[in-house]
Amino acid sequence: MLKIVKIGGNIVDNPEKLDRFLVDFAALEGDKILVHGGGRVATTICRSLDIETVMIKGRRVTDEQTLKVVTMVYAGLVNKTIVGKLQRAGCDAIGLCGADGQLLRSVRRAPQPIDYGFVGDPEAVNTGLVDRLLSAGLTLVTAPITFDAERGELLNTNADTVASALAVAMAGGNPGKGASSDPVTVKREVELIYCFEKKGVLRNVDDESSVIPRIGRGEFVRLQAEGVVADGMLPKLENAFRAIENGVARVVICSAESISEPGYGGTTLVK
Amino acid sequence: MLKIVKIGGNIVDNPEKLDRFLVDFAALEGDKILVHGGGRVATTICRSLDIETVMIKGRRVTDEQTLKVVTMVYAGLVNKTIVGKLQRAGCDAIGLCGADGQLLRSVRRAPQPIDYGFVGDPEAVNTGLVDRLLSAGLTLVTAPITFDAERGELLNTNADTVASALAVAMAGGNPGKGASSDPVTVKREVELIYCFEKKGVLRNVDDESSVIPRIGRGEFVRLQAEGVVADGMLPKLENAFRAIENGVARVVICSAESISEPGYGGTTLVK
């Protein structure tokens, strides 16, 4: 089972949590890929360089200067810091962004209705390269920077989306809207693990012990109707179900702190 | 013949020269590795972040904050920008630093006589990984950040030294002072190409047409005695001869603008 784990800013920004998580991640058995977000460092650097940070609906608008900063911070500082820590923990990690070996090809998002600038949506994964690196015993650490091969542009991309594109592609599905054109056919059993602030999908948002262990599509519809699942959890779950419906064997939503527990102590989504 | 090409700040800092060089580099046939320096961007970012830049004998003193900036700029911005441009030029590039797959292990330099901070000297190369990536048709783009595996630290490293360590190791030699411990034995025919400001070693430093086409150790000693070779050229040539004497087939010193010419229009050092 190939494990693809995504961590966000709440872990990346906290050195102690990050260290603890990476030791647990290093101990996970089998082939694995870590996808990381960027965290607040990019915003701090932008501020120091007098680059205005504009967020629309929680997503960063990426102009040319901001693209340089996120490339530096995500693909440089965060990525290589994680690789160094994993190597120290005995995990043979290699850090890549979407341009490396055209790992993650994307297309720049249309400027309507909202112009996010240099932001891309994944279109294809170089599954042959991923497979070759994993088979060589390497663990991939992936920064959320993708590559528009037509224009030769680096593009800022949502890390949740990168993780699900990788998972779908490695499971033999098509991660984008266009035709996937990778010559090598890879079809692995894939588990996608989203780490976030809570322990899982909670029946009662104020009670961390109310984790719902398993949710199928039918249950998801019921939970929406009951108002148990709402706000930021909705797109996350939609994304997760799309992965399952495109060949990913299992998707888990859990806390980064529970990654060493059986079933990761979170919510498992099933078909 | 494996070609290892090093470019410095004079190319990295000049987008037009960089673009032209990368198109020429992409067209070079056979297996190849590009090692790049950092350029002035790191100094600019340090200034914006109120981090003082201290240079001793032309080398950057790297404190903890400076290490973060050079990791960002060298392994992030510069590395991924080059990878994107090479991909666009039809060259299947993958960008790495020394921590990735423990590509370049180093030891932190002793604080006496000068404390350069987080600066490392190469000790071992993961030649098996380099060989595997090259055999998969990939071109390596290497940032001058190495990895102290004992301490789990990223270290800033001179790009000339990174290039010669890679060249010596891939030719089957030992790039460091300690024992090389890589289990895979790799022994390639290697050509090391240093690109710098001049067309080559000049008989008359003011006359770009006075390139000396070939220099052996004997000739090098004579040129030193005559005062033709002096100043910054001395350590560069010493480094180059050390590479040749440790198994590298050929070392060329030339201008990045001449990389598509036969013999690179520069000075070839021979045993």
Interface residues (C-beta under 8 A of the other chain):
Chain A: I45 S48 L49 K68 T71 M72 V73 Y74 A75 G76 L77 N79 K80 T81 V83 G84 K85 Q87 R88 D92 A93 I94 G95 L96 C97 A99 D100 G101 Q102 L129 R132 A136 L138 I145 F147 A149 G152 E153 L154
Chain B: I45 S48 L49 K68 T71 M72 V73 Y74 A75 G76 L77 N79 K80 T81 V83 G84 K85 Q87 R88 D92 A93 I94 G95 L96 C97 A99 D100 G101 Q102 L129 R132 A136 L138 I145 F147 A149 G152 E153 L154
